Amino acid sequence: MRVSISQPAYLPWLGYFDKIVQSDVHVVLDNVALERSSTTRFTNRNRVKSNSGPIWLTVPVVTSGFGQPLIKDVLIDNEQRWQNKHRRTIEQSYSKASHFAELQPFIELSYGQKWNELDHLLDGQRAWLLKKLGIKTDIMVNSEINTVGNKSDLILDICKTLGAATYLSGPFGRDYLELDRFAEEDISVEFHNYSHPTYRQIGSSGFEPFLSVLDLLANCGESSLDVLTSSPTC
């Protein structure tokens, strides 16, 4: 069994879903601290292609001076009225895209109701997007698995608990995974290096990679999964 693990993400990019497709089981790492660095954090932010180029959409979260909360415990700062801004930006950016109408249920799910917990929003988005893409990989949530440790130890314990034969890591796993310990447990480690496809993208500027999967869905519709996994042109 091949297992992959990722933190939940807001409006995830294509590589996030490609790693899930290549897995038998994908574990959502919801019981680790929200990252402080905005340059590497995609848990509550991602990019779409606006009329003026790529733009970040960030879900504001409640912060305090008592350390970073676990992702599953992060509260959304709804005082900032972020939902109207995100809805408006997405509609203005993609309303003329060939398959924009197919995203209306997702827009209503995300911005037509109030969300208090970030994790609940991300769970709802992920479930909708997986179904829309036709991805049937089993999804598990780490807070519901009895695992322990930090970084490499935590990943190894998840793999052992699930009986993984292979762990599919993101490319940054090379920086911290203790590969010898995985070998001792007869768990092979592979690294997911995503080759981003190009496709017909609305807008007059050149192709912009590394955007939210919404960009792909708005432009390519039912062929999105084929584009995402095998890189043809839609």
Buried (B, 14 or more C-beta within 10 A) or exposed (E): EBBBBBBBBBBBBBBBBBBBBBBBBBBBBBBBEBBEEEEEBBBBBBBBBBEEEBEEBBBBBEEEEEEBBEBBBBBBBBEEEBBEEBBEBBBEBBEEBBBBEBBEEBBEBBBEEEBEBBBEBBBBBBEBBBEBBEBEBEBBBBBEEEBEEEEBEBBBBBBEBBEBEBBBBBEEBEEEBBBEEBEEEEBEBEEBEBEBBBBEBBBEEEEBEEBBBBBBBBBBBEBBBBBBBEBEEB
